[in-house]
Amino acid sequence: MILECRHCGAPLDVKPDAALTKCRYCGTTSERRLLRTVSAETPRDFRPPPQWIPPPQFPAPSNQALAYHEETLRANTRANWIALLVGVSLASSLVLGLLIALGGSMGSSKKGGVVASVLPGKTPQELAAVRIDQSRENLAKALSGNPMGSMLAVSVSHPRYQSISFMYDDKEPAFPQSFTLVQRSGATPDPKAIEALGSRLHGGLVDGSWNWASLVAVNTDAKTGLVSATVLGGRVGGTSAQAKTQLVAMWKLVLHAVFGAGSGPTPEEARWIGAPHPFAALETIDLTTTVDKAAATLTQKFPGAALFTFIELGVTVAVDHPLLRDAEFSYPNEKGGTLRTAALHGTKAFPERREALVACLEGKLGKAKVQDRDYLAKKRDYEFTVGKLWLDIGEKDAHVHWFPGRLNAPDWKRVVGAVGACR
């Protein structure tokens, strides 16, 4: 598959089962799941360019050509995961140790398996009353925290969580890029809190992780109780204003889900972290809109839609369908270019309910054509022909295709209507 480097925007040929990947141009190492997918499969004729000039919307300097390096990273090896987990453990221990040192002596008593600490700190309600989009110095004053380099540590008055650490990026010091809830030593994780958090994230947590269009990410750890949220938008092509809105929304969501504090993000704020739009609204998009106006038109119609420019213009819209998480529309980067493809990305429920979806669609669109992708392994895809369009149902998602110039409103509405009715 082809992914987009979050630092320089270069195309990366990555194995689907890789956990981490290293850019062969700028050397940035990233978690695969946080990178934007350019192509689900690597084209047979794909050859990485010998040099890459980062587009201006990426953090890497756009006035310097980057050479392609042959060395690669074995991203799915045990060593990488050990390094990743050790890094998290060390960071958590550092924050925990610093806060204990800052708080002085700690008296505690166990009640119901949770350590009740007498350490002073901010209550969840006090945390919810403070705006998070502040500089390290201002947020430290507001929360009585202690800034240490790029980190701000804040003690929390809660029986389960001891502290919250905020991480800042020197390139964007106006607000933190991430925050992490650190559990007290001896406390047990709260599965109900994690379940509540996942229920508020569109598409839900998958193996403890979640992300929206590679712009916002959440990670949880069932063993350590850690809960972290990171805003990536400002580093992968988004604007600082969008990243700030996403950070505020995620802060409110986590506090409300984990602590029951505050009222959660407003509907407008929630749009920026993947709150879904009605699936039926996809029927009403203007199919004649050209690439010049597509971004403005679709973001106005679907507030919070994510935009990406890599070879083509991509617009991702979150949708309220139990089997589909979002719809991604691609427009060719050429004068007068109109909608080229529409990808419907599945939720974690899609694979196990795919056959039922196909059966439902056959009742509305006619018999599907079966395509054996791996006959012996019994892996197959399904294709529906709808007028001048066709709908492909894969293992994890669906795609709508058409020949150039054949996209039309009646066929499009029929496809969207059928998929919207089959849940």
N, C-alpha and C positions, 0 to 999 in steps of 0.2 A: 504494500500500500504506500501511497505518497502522502506525506504529512508536511506541514509548513513549520519551519523553524520559528520559534516565538521571538528570537533575538534579531535575526537578519532576514527572515522571510524566505530562505532558500528551500527548494524542494528536497525532501528527505525520503529515500527509499528505505522503508522500515518493515520488518517482519511483524505480522499482526499480533503475535504472542510476546513481543518484546515489552518489557516493563519500562526500561529507560532507553533513551536514544541520544546520541551525541552528533551534533551538526558537524559535517565534514568541511564546512567552510569557516564558521566562526568559533567552533569548539564548544558551544553551549550545550550542556547536558540537561535534558528535560524528561519529565514523566510522559510517556507516550499518550496517555489518556487526556492530557491537558493540551495537546497540540491539535490544530485544525486539520481535518482530513480533506485533502485535495482530491484524492482518488482512492476508492476502497480497494482497488486492485492496481498493481503496478503495470502500466502498459508494456507490451513486449518490446516496443522500440524505444523505451525510455532510456536516455543516457544523460547523466548529470552534466550540466555545463561545466567546462574547465574553470570558469571564473563566474563569480556572482556579485552583482552590485546591489546592495540592500536598498529596497524602496524607501522613500523618505518617512513613511509612517512607522518604521521599525526602529528600535533603539540603536542598532548598529549604524555607524557612520555611513551615509549614502554617497560619500565622495571617495570611497576607497573600495577597490575591487578585491574580493576575497578569492583566494585560490582553493580549488578542491583538493582535499587530502585523502589519500587512500586508506589511512588507518581507520579502524572502526571500533565501536564499543560493543562488547557482548552484553547487551542491555538486559538480557533475561537470565543472567547467571546468578547463582546463589550469592556470589561475592557482592554484587550490586545491591541486592536486597539487604544483606547483612550491613553494608555500609550505610544504607538509607535508614535502617532501623536503629543502628548505633547512633547515627547523627541525631535522630529524633530523641532517643533516650538521653544523650548527652545534653542536648538543648534543654530538655525538660528538667534534668537534674540541676543544670546551671541555674535556671530560673527558680526552681524550688529552693536550692541552697542559698541563693542570694536573698530571697524573700524571708527565709527563716533567719538569716543573719540580720536583716534589716528590722525584722519584727521583734527581735530579742527572744526572751524565753517564751516557751509555748506550753500552756497547760491544756490538757485535753482529756476527754472522757469518751468512752465508746457507748453508743446507744443505737440499737438496731443495726449494728454492723457498720455504722458511719462514725467517723471521728468528729466530734464536736469541738472545735477549736475556740480558744478565747483570744486568738490573735486579732488585733484591730484591723479593720479593712472596710471597704465600701460594700454596702449591701447591694443585692441585685436591683432593688428599686432605685438606689442612688446611681448605680451604673446606667440604668435606663434613662435617667434624667439628664445625662451629660451627652453632648454631641461628640461623636467620635472623630469627625472630620476636622481635626485641629493638628497643629504642629506638635512635635514631641514635647516642647517646653510648655505650651499652653495646656495640653492634655495632662501633663504631669501635675500642673497646678490644680486643674479641675478635679483630678482623681487622687491627689496626694500620693502620686507615684514617684518612682525613682528612675530617671533616665540613665542608661548605661550604654554609651556608644549609640548604636542604631536601634537599641531595644529600650522599651519602657516597661518596667515591672510594676504592677499594681496589686496590692493585697486585697483579697476578697473575704468578706465576712459571711461565710457559708459553710455548713458542716461537711460538704463533699468537695468543694473546690477551694483551693488555697490562693490561687492567683490568676491573673490574666496578663499575658505578655503581648505587647504590641511591637511589631517590627516595622521600621521605616526604611525607605530607600532614599539615598542621598540625592538621587536625580529628581525625586518628587517628595520633598520634605514637608509639604503642607498637610498631609494626612497619612496615617499608617497604611501599609500595603497588606498587612495581615494581623490577625489576633489569635491567640491560643489560650484556651481554658486549661489550667493545670490542676489535676486532682491532688487532694491531700494524701500524704503518706498514710497507708493503712485503710483508706476509704475504698469502698467497692464501687465499681461503675454502676450507673443507673440505666438499665436497658430501656426503661420507659421514656427517659429523657431523649435517648438516641432515637427511639421509635417516633417520638413526637417531632423531633427535628426532621427525620426523613419524610414524615407525612406532610411537612410544609414545603419540601423541596420538590419542584415539578419533576416527575420521573422517579423520585425516591433515591435513597442511597443504594449503591451497588458495591458490595464488599466493603462497606464503610466509607465509600467515597462518592462524590457527586460533583458535576461541573455543568455550567451553563455556557454553551457555545465557546468553550475554552477561555471565557472572560472572567468567570468567577468559579472558585473551587472550594469545596468543603471536604475535610477529612476527619474521621473519627477512629478511635482505637478502643475496642471492647475490653482490652486487658488493662491499659493504663488510664482509661477514662478521658484521654485527651480529645478535645474538640477544637479544630482550627478552621479558619476561613481566610481565603486569600483572594485578592482582586488582581487579576492579570491584565485587565483591559488596557491600561496605560502602557503595557509593554508588548502587546501583540496587535497594535493598530488602532485601539480605541482611544478616546480622548480622556484627559484628566477629569473633566467635568462628569463624564459617564462613570469613570472609575470611582469618583467620590460618591455619586448617587448609589452605586452598587454596594459600596462599603457600608454606607449608612443603612441601607435596606437590609443587608446581611447581618449587621450588628443588632438591629431591632428584632430580626427573625430569630437569631440564636438566643438572645436574652429571653424572649417570650417562650420559645420552645423548651429550653433547658431549665430556666429558672421560673418561668411564669411571670416574668417582670415586664412591665410596659405593655403596649397594645399591639406590638408587631408592626411591620411596615404597612404603609398605606397602599391601597390598590395601585396607585400611580408608581410608587417606589418598587412594589413587587414586580411590576412589568420588567424592570431592568435586571431582575435576577431570575427571569424565566417563567413568570406567572403566565398561564396559557390564555390564548385567545380562542373564541368559539371556532371549532373546526369548520363549520358551515360558512364562516366568513371568507374562507379561501375561494369559494365559488364566485365571489364578487370582485376579485382582483381584475384590473384592466389588463387584458392580454396584449394590448397594442402599445403599452408603455415601453419606451426605448430605454437603453442602458443609461442615457444621459439623465433621465428623470426617475429611474427605478428606485434608487436609494431614498430620495425625498418622498416619493409617492407611497412606498411601502412602509416606511417608518412613520409616516403620518397616519396611515391606516392601521398599522400595528405598532403602537408605541412600545419601545423596548426591543424591537427587532435588532438582531446583531448583523453588522455589516463587515464583509471581508473583501479585499481586493487582491487576488492572486491569479494572474492570467485572466480570470474572469471576475465579474462582480457577483458575490454571493450574499444573499439576504436570508437569514434564518429567523423563522417565526415559531414561537412555542404554541402548541395547540392542545385543546382539551379532549384528547382521545385516549382511552385506556390502553390502547396498543401502540399509539404513536406519540412520540415526545415532541417532535417539531417538523416543520416543512422547510426545506432549504431550496431557494430558487437561484438559478444560475443564469447570468446574462453575459453574452460574449463581449469582449472588450474591443468593440468596433463601432464605427459610426452607424447609427440606426439599428443597432443590435437589439433584438427582442428576446423574451424569455426562451431559454434553450432547453433546460431540463428542470424537473421538480423532484426532489428526493424527500421521502417521508421516512424519517428515522424512527425505528421501533423502540418501545420501552422494554424493560426487562421481562415483561409478560408476553412480548411479541412471539418469541420462538415457540413456546409451548402452546400458544393459542393460534398459531399460524394456520393450521389445517382447518380449524373452525372458521377462521376469517375467509379462507379460500372458498369453503363451502357456502358461506353466506354471500360472497361476491358472485358466485356462479348463479345464484338465484336472482341476481339483479343484472349481471353483465353477460351471462351466457357461459358456456363451458370453457374452462381454462385449458390452454395448451401446456402440457407438462414437458419440462426440459430437464433431462437427467444430467446433473453436473458431476455426479460421481455415482454411477449405477450400482456398483458393488456395495458401496457404503449407504445406498439408498438416500442419497442427498439429491434433492430436486428443487427446481424453481418453477414458478407458474407464470404464464403470460396471458393476459386478457386483451383482446383487440376491441377497441371502442371507437367505431367510426374511423377517423384518421389518426387516432392515438393508440398507444398500447400501454398497459399497466403491468409491470413486472413485480412479482412478490418473491423476494429472496428469503434467506434464513433469518435475517435480523432487521430488514427494512424493505421498503417498496420504492419503486421509481416510475415516474410517468415520462414517456418518451414520445417523440413525433418527428417526422421528417421536416426540414426547414420549410416554413411557409404553410404548414398544415395544422398548426395549433388554432383551434376555434372554440368559441364560447360554449356551444351546445355540448360538444364532446367532453370538454373540460368539466362542465357542471355535472354531467352524468357520472364521470369518474369520481369527482369529489363527493357528490351526493351519495354514491354507493358506498364508498369507503367510510364516510361519516355515519352511515346507517348501520354498518357492520361493526359491532363492538363486542 
